[in-house]
């Protein structure tokens, strides 16, 4: 299994001015000994290309790569046409940032505060993700939503959008146990669409079940460790990461000895 630690895991330190993107990269590399980054776009100071190239250089000099760019403030759908236009422009900026940073995957939220999708929303969402997937394919990464909030927290909405977009560079970021409908089955139903994952602290007690779901579908991406409390983040992330990693190792050991 490959792992990432989401930079959002340190949002408390970020809010306090104690961590920026460069400190995050140092932390992941030298505290947790990973070469993979999982960047929350709100930790980026700018979309200026010179700045983004400096972030890329900081990764390159540490032999790191960007497994995922997790994008906020660029959701595809909003009932307000002016907001949709703004989110679209932000989406394009982040896709360009992903290209410069060498991202493997990009999360752009589906949008829509209600669980049900209108026909207008569905058609617009599919059209926009098809556009984004085409851009992603040209730049060598994958793009898609996370089951994060609103309409995306319904497995059937994920399925419908995935099948309608119908593009090899489109998938989802699977956030385990983050469903408002069909909670018990959502992860298993949508794991086959996943290009990246986020595993929160509240899922750790059941993480063997979640890891088995990934193994069952032949998942090849990263297991993303994401912490949310904003408190004691270094130690909390260390606990989540160690627990998930140890669980995976124990699973593989059991398989080898036939338990």
GUTORVO-719470 format. One record per residue (C-alpha): residue number from 0; residue in three letters; chain; x, y, z. Coordinates in steps of 0.25 Angstrom, whole numbers, plus 5000, padded with zeros to 4 digits. Layout:
+-----+--------+--------+------+------+------+
: num : residu : chaine :    X :    Y :    Z :
+-----+--------+--------+------+------+------+
: NUM :    ALA :      A :    X :    Y :    Z :
...
+-----+--------+--------+------+------+------+
//
This chain:
+-----+--------+--------+------+------+------+
: num : residu : chaine :    X :    Y :    Z :
+-----+--------+--------+------+------+------+
:   0 :    UNK :      A : 5000 : 5000 : 5000 :
:   1 :    UNK :      A : 5005 : 5014 : 4997 :
:   2 :    UNK :      A : 5001 : 5025 : 5007 :
:   3 :    UNK :      A : 4999 : 5040 : 5007 :
:   4 :    UNK :      A : 4997 : 5050 : 5019 :
:   5 :    UNK :      A : 4988 : 5061 : 5014 :
:   6 :    UNK :      A : 4993 : 5075 : 5017 :
:   7 :    UNK :      A : 4979 : 5078 : 5023 :
:   8 :    UNK :      A : 4983 : 5069 : 5034 :
:   9 :    UNK :      A : 4991 : 5081 : 5039 :
:  10 :    UNK :      A : 4980 : 5092 : 5037 :
:  11 :    UNK :      A : 4981 : 5096 : 5051 :
:  12 :    UNK :      A : 4996 : 5099 : 5050 :
:  13 :    UNK :      A : 4993 : 5106 : 5037 :
:  14 :    UNK :      A : 4982 : 5115 : 5043 :
:  15 :    UNK :      A : 4992 : 5119 : 5054 :
:  16 :    UNK :      A : 5003 : 5123 : 5044 :
:  17 :    UNK :      A : 5012 : 5111 : 5049 :
:  18 :    UNK :      A : 5012 : 5103 : 5036 :
:  19 :    UNK :      A : 5012 : 5107 : 5021 :
:  20 :    UNK :      A : 5013 : 5098 : 5009 :
:  21 :    UNK :      A : 5029 : 5097 : 5010 :
:  22 :    UNK :      A : 5028 : 5093 : 5025 :
:  23 :    UNK :      A : 5017 : 5083 : 5021 :
:  24 :    UNK :      A : 5027 : 5076 : 5011 :
:  25 :    UNK :      A : 5038 : 5076 : 5021 :
:  26 :    UNK :      A : 5029 : 5070 : 5031 :
:  27 :    UNK :      A : 5024 : 5059 : 5022 :
:  28 :    UNK :      A : 5038 : 5055 : 5017 :
:  29 :    UNK :      A : 5046 : 5056 : 5030 :
:  30 :    UNK :      A : 5036 : 5053 : 5041 :
:  31 :    UNK :      A : 5027 : 5043 : 5034 :
:  32 :    UNK :      A : 5037 : 5038 : 5024 :
:  33 :    UNK :      A : 5028 : 5039 : 5012 :
:  34 :    UNK :      A : 5032 : 5043 : 4998 :
:  35 :    UNK :      A : 5017 : 5046 : 4994 :
:  36 :    UNK :      A : 5010 : 5059 : 4996 :
:  37 :    UNK :      A : 4995 : 5061 : 4997 :
:  38 :    UNK :      A : 4993 : 5077 : 4996 :
:  39 :    UNK :      A : 4980 : 5084 : 5001 :
:  40 :    UNK :      A : 4980 : 5096 : 4991 :
:  41 :    UNK :      A : 4977 : 5106 : 5002 :
:  42 :    UNK :      A : 4991 : 5104 : 5007 :
:  43 :    UNK :      A : 4996 : 5110 : 4994 :
:  44 :    UNK :      A : 4999 : 5125 : 4996 :
:  45 :    UNK :      A : 4997 : 5128 : 4981 :
:  46 :    UNK :      A : 4994 : 5122 : 4967 :
:  47 :    UNK :      A : 5005 : 5130 : 4961 :
:  48 :    UNK :      A : 5014 : 5121 : 4953 :
:  49 :    UNK :      A : 5027 : 5125 : 4959 :
:  50 :    UNK :      A : 5022 : 5122 : 4973 :
:  51 :    UNK :      A : 5016 : 5108 : 4968 :
:  52 :    UNK :      A : 5029 : 5105 : 4962 :
:  53 :    UNK :      A : 5036 : 5108 : 4975 :
:  54 :    UNK :      A : 5027 : 5098 : 4982 :
:  55 :    UNK :      A : 5030 : 5088 : 4971 :
:  56 :    UNK :      A : 5045 : 5090 : 4972 :
:  57 :    UNK :      A : 5043 : 5088 : 4987 :
:  58 :    UNK :      A : 5037 : 5074 : 4984 :
:  59 :    UNK :      A : 5047 : 5071 : 4974 :
:  60 :    UNK :      A : 5059 : 5074 : 4983 :
:  61 :    UNK :      A : 5053 : 5064 : 4993 :
:  62 :    UNK :      A : 5050 : 5054 : 4983 :
:  63 :    UNK :      A : 5035 : 5056 : 4986 :
:  64 :    UNK :      A : 5023 : 5055 : 4976 :
:  65 :    UNK :      A : 5009 : 5060 : 4977 :
:  66 :    UNK :      A : 4999 : 5049 : 4979 :
:  67 :    UNK :      A : 4987 : 5058 : 4980 :
:  68 :    UNK :      A : 4983 : 5073 : 4979 :
:  69 :    UNK :      A : 4971 : 5074 : 4988 :
:  70 :    UNK :      A : 4963 : 5087 : 4983 :
:  71 :    UNK :      A : 4953 : 5095 : 4991 :
:  72 :    UNK :      A : 4946 : 5107 : 4986 :
:  73 :    UNK :      A : 4944 : 5102 : 4972 :
:  74 :    UNK :      A : 4932 : 5093 : 4973 :
:  75 :    UNK :      A : 4925 : 5090 : 4960 :
:  76 :    UNK :      A : 4911 : 5093 : 4963 :
:  77 :    UNK :      A : 4904 : 5105 : 4970 :
:  78 :    UNK :      A : 4890 : 5110 : 4968 :
:  79 :    UNK :      A : 4896 : 5124 : 4967 :
:  80 :    UNK :      A : 4901 : 5126 : 4952 :
:  81 :    UNK :      A : 4911 : 5137 : 4957 :
:  82 :    UNK :      A : 4917 : 5127 : 4967 :
:  83 :    UNK :      A : 4917 : 5116 : 4957 :
:  84 :    UNK :      A : 4926 : 5125 : 4948 :
:  85 :    UNK :      A : 4935 : 5128 : 4959 :
:  86 :    UNK :      A : 4937 : 5113 : 4963 :
:  87 :    UNK :      A : 4939 : 5110 : 4949 :
:  88 :    UNK :      A : 4950 : 5120 : 4948 :
:  89 :    UNK :      A : 4956 : 5115 : 4961 :
:  90 :    UNK :      A : 4955 : 5101 : 4955 :
:  91 :    UNK :      A : 4963 : 5104 : 4943 :
:  92 :    UNK :      A : 4974 : 5111 : 4952 :
:  93 :    UNK :      A : 4975 : 5098 : 4960 :
:  94 :    UNK :      A : 4976 : 5089 : 4948 :
:  95 :    UNK :      A : 4987 : 5098 : 4943 :
:  96 :    UNK :      A : 4994 : 5097 : 4957 :
:  97 :    UNK :      A : 4992 : 5082 : 4956 :
:  98 :    UNK :      A : 5000 : 5082 : 4943 :
:  99 :    UNK :      A : 5011 : 5090 : 4949 :
: 100 :    UNK :      A : 5012 : 5082 : 4962 :
: 101 :    UNK :      A : 5012 : 5069 : 4954 :
: 102 :    UNK :      A : 4999 : 5064 : 4962 :
: 103 :    UNK :      A : 4995 : 5050 : 4959 :
: 104 :    UNK :      A : 4980 : 5053 : 4964 :
: 105 :    UNK :      A : 4972 : 5065 : 4966 :
: 106 :    UNK :      A : 4959 : 5066 : 4975 :
: 107 :    UNK :      A : 4949 : 5077 : 4971 :
: 108 :    UNK :      A : 4936 : 5076 : 4978 :
: 109 :    UNK :      A : 4923 : 5073 : 4971 :
: 110 :    UNK :      A : 4915 : 5084 : 4978 :
: 111 :    UNK :      A : 4900 : 5085 : 4981 :
: 112 :    UNK :      A : 4896 : 5086 : 4996 :
: 113 :    UNK :      A : 4884 : 5077 : 4994 :
: 114 :    UNK :      A : 4885 : 5062 : 4993 :
: 115 :    UNK :      A : 4876 : 5061 : 4981 :
: 116 :    UNK :      A : 4881 : 5066 : 4967 :
: 117 :    UNK :      A : 4872 : 5074 : 4958 :
: 118 :    UNK :      A : 4873 : 5071 : 4943 :
: 119 :    UNK :      A : 4880 : 5084 : 4941 :
: 120 :    UNK :      A : 4890 : 5082 : 4951 :
: 121 :    UNK :      A : 4893 : 5068 : 4946 :
: 122 :    UNK :      A : 4895 : 5072 : 4932 :
: 123 :    UNK :      A : 4904 : 5084 : 4936 :
: 124 :    UNK :      A : 4912 : 5075 : 4945 :
: 125 :    UNK :      A : 4915 : 5064 : 4935 :
: 126 :    UNK :      A : 4918 : 5074 : 4924 :
: 127 :    UNK :      A : 4928 : 5081 : 4933 :
: 128 :    UNK :      A : 4935 : 5069 : 4938 :
: 129 :    UNK :      A : 4936 : 5064 : 4924 :
: 130 :    UNK :      A : 4944 : 5077 : 4921 :
: 131 :    UNK :      A : 4952 : 5075 : 4933 :
: 132 :    UNK :      A : 4955 : 5061 : 4930 :
: 133 :    UNK :      A : 4960 : 5065 : 4916 :
: 134 :    UNK :      A : 4969 : 5075 : 4922 :
: 135 :    UNK :      A : 4974 : 5065 : 4932 :
: 136 :    UNK :      A : 4977 : 5054 : 4921 :
: 137 :    UNK :      A : 4985 : 5064 : 4913 :
: 138 :    UNK :      A : 4994 : 5067 : 4926 :
: 139 :    UNK :      A : 4995 : 5053 : 4931 :
: 140 :    UNK :      A : 4986 : 5053 : 4943 :
: 141 :    UNK :      A : 4972 : 5049 : 4948 :
: 142 :    UNK :      A : 4961 : 5058 : 4953 :
: 143 :    UNK :      A : 4948 : 5056 : 4960 :
: 144 :    UNK :      A : 4939 : 5059 : 4972 :
: 145 :    UNK :      A : 4940 : 5054 : 4987 :
: 146 :    UNK :      A : 4928 : 5049 : 4994 :
: 147 :    UNK :      A : 4930 : 5062 : 5002 :
: 148 :    UNK :      A : 4917 : 5069 : 5004 :
: 149 :    UNK :      A : 4904 : 5071 : 4998 :
: 150 :    UNK :      A : 4900 : 5063 : 4986 :
: 151 :    UNK :      A : 4913 : 5056 : 4986 :
: 152 :    UNK :      A : 4909 : 5048 : 4999 :
: 153 :    UNK :      A : 4899 : 5040 : 4991 :
: 154 :    UNK :      A : 4906 : 5027 : 4985 :
: 155 :    UNK :      A : 4895 : 5027 : 4974 :
: 156 :    UNK :      A : 4899 : 5041 : 4970 :
: 157 :    UNK :      A : 4914 : 5037 : 4969 :
: 158 :    UNK :      A : 4910 : 5025 : 4960 :
: 159 :    UNK :      A : 4901 : 5034 : 4951 :
: 160 :    UNK :      A : 4912 : 5045 : 4949 :
: 161 :    UNK :      A : 4923 : 5035 : 4947 :
: 162 :    UNK :      A : 4916 : 5027 : 4937 :
: 163 :    UNK :      A : 4911 : 5039 : 4929 :
: 164 :    UNK :      A : 4925 : 5046 : 4929 :
: 165 :    UNK :      A : 4930 : 5033 : 4924 :
: 166 :    UNK :      A : 4945 : 5037 : 4923 :
: 167 :    UNK :      A : 4958 : 5029 : 4926 :
: 168 :    UNK :      A : 4963 : 5042 : 4934 :
: 169 :    UNK :      A : 4951 : 5043 : 4943 :
: 170 :    UNK :      A : 4949 : 5036 : 4956 :
: 171 :    UNK :      A : 4947 : 5040 : 4971 :
: 172 :    UNK :      A : 4954 : 5043 : 4983 :
: 173 :    UNK :      A : 4947 : 5033 : 4993 :
: 174 :    UNK :      A : 4945 : 5038 : 5007 :
: 175 :    UNK :      A : 4942 : 5026 : 5015 :
: 176 :    UNK :      A : 4929 : 5026 : 5023 :
: 177 :    UNK :      A : 4925 : 5040 : 5018 :
: 178 :    UNK :      A : 4911 : 5037 : 5013 :
: 179 :    UNK :      A : 4897 : 5043 : 5016 :
: 180 :    UNK :      A : 4890 : 5032 : 5008 :
: 181 :    UNK :      A : 4893 : 5017 : 5008 :
: 182 :    UNK :      A : 4904 : 5019 : 5019 :
: 183 :    UNK :      A : 4907 : 5004 : 5021 :
: 184 :    UNK :      A : 4909 : 5001 : 5006 :
: 185 :    UNK :      A : 4914 : 5014 : 5000 :
: 186 :    UNK :      A : 4929 : 5011 : 5002 :
: 187 :    UNK :      A : 4927 : 4997 : 4995 :
: 188 :    UNK :      A : 4918 : 5003 : 4984 :
: 189 :    UNK :      A : 4928 : 5014 : 4980 :
: 190 :    UNK :      A : 4942 : 5008 : 4983 :
: 191 :    UNK :      A : 4943 : 5003 : 4969 :
: 192 :    UNK :      A : 4943 : 5018 : 4964 :
: 193 :    UNK :      A : 4954 : 5023 : 4974 :
: 194 :    UNK :      A : 4967 : 5029 : 4969 :
: 195 :    UNK :      A : 4970 : 5034 : 4983 :
: 196 :    UNK :      A : 4965 : 5032 : 4997 :
: 197 :    UNK :      A : 4964 : 5039 : 5011 :
: 198 :    UNK :      A : 4964 : 5032 : 5024 :
: 199 :    UNK :      A : 4959 : 5040 : 5036 :
: 200 :    UNK :      A : 4962 : 5037 : 5050 :
: 201 :    UNK :      A : 4947 : 5033 : 5053 :
: 202 :    UNK :      A : 4949 : 5021 : 5043 :
: 203 :    UNK :      A : 4962 : 5016 : 5049 :
: 204 :    UNK :      A : 4955 : 5006 : 5058 :
: 205 :    UNK :      A : 4949 : 5000 : 5045 :
: 206 :    UNK :      A : 4960 : 5002 : 5036 :
: 207 :    UNK :      A : 4963 : 4987 : 5033 :
: 208 :    UNK :      A : 4949 : 4986 : 5027 :
: 209 :    UNK :      A : 4952 : 4998 : 5018 :
: 210 :    UNK :      A : 4965 : 4993 : 5014 :
: 211 :    UNK :      A : 4959 : 4980 : 5010 :
: 212 :    UNK :      A : 4949 : 4988 : 5001 :
: 213 :    UNK :      A : 4961 : 4994 : 4994 :
: 214 :    UNK :      A : 4968 : 4981 : 4992 :
: 215 :    UNK :      A : 4955 : 4974 : 4987 :
: 216 :    UNK :      A : 4954 : 4984 : 4976 :
: 217 :    UNK :      A : 4969 : 4984 : 4972 :
: 218 :    UNK :      A : 4971 : 4998 : 4977 :
: 219 :    UNK :      A : 4985 : 5004 : 4972 :
: 220 :    UNK :      A : 4985 : 5018 : 4978 :
: 221 :    UNK :      A : 4989 : 5023 : 4991 :
: 222 :    UNK :      A : 4983 : 5022 : 5005 :
: 223 :    UNK :      A : 4982 : 5036 : 5009 :
: 224 :    UNK :      A : 4983 : 5039 : 5024 :
: 225 :    UNK :      A : 4974 : 5052 : 5028 :
: 226 :    UNK :      A : 4973 : 5058 : 5041 :
: 227 :    UNK :      A : 4962 : 5068 : 5045 :
: 228 :    UNK :      A : 4962 : 5072 : 5059 :
: 229 :    UNK :      A : 4972 : 5084 : 5058 :
: 230 :    UNK :      A : 4978 : 5079 : 5072 :
: 231 :    UNK :      A : 4991 : 5072 : 5074 :
: 232 :    UNK :      A : 4993 : 5069 : 5060 :
: 233 :    UNK :      A : 5007 : 5063 : 5059 :
: 234 :    UNK :      A : 5004 : 5053 : 5069 :
: 235 :    UNK :      A : 4989 : 5050 : 5064 :
: 236 :    UNK :      A : 4994 : 5048 : 5050 :
: 237 :    UNK :      A : 5005 : 5039 : 5055 :
: 238 :    UNK :      A : 4995 : 5030 : 5062 :
: 239 :    UNK :      A : 4986 : 5030 : 5050 :
: 240 :    UNK :      A : 4997 : 5027 : 5040 :
: 241 :    UNK :      A : 5004 : 5016 : 5049 :
: 242 :    UNK :      A : 4990 : 5009 : 5052 :
: 243 :    UNK :      A : 4986 : 5009 : 5037 :
: 244 :    UNK :      A : 5000 : 5004 : 5033 :
: 245 :    UNK :      A : 5000 : 4993 : 5044 :
: 246 :    UNK :      A : 4986 : 4989 : 5040 :
: 247 :    UNK :      A : 4990 : 4987 : 5026 :
: 248 :    UNK :      A : 5003 : 4979 : 5029 :
: 249 :    UNK :      A : 4995 : 4970 : 5038 :
: 250 :    UNK :      A : 4985 : 4967 : 5027 :
: 251 :    UNK :      A : 4996 : 4963 : 5018 :
: 252 :    UNK :      A : 5003 : 4955 : 5028 :
: 253 :    UNK :      A : 4990 : 4947 : 5031 :
: 254 :    UNK :      A : 4988 : 4944 : 5016 :
: 255 :    UNK :      A : 5002 : 4939 : 5015 :
: 256 :    UNK :      A : 5000 : 4929 : 5027 :
: 257 :    UNK :      A : 4986 : 4926 : 5023 :
: 258 :    UNK :      A : 4979 : 4931 : 5035 :
+-----+--------+--------+------+------+------+
//
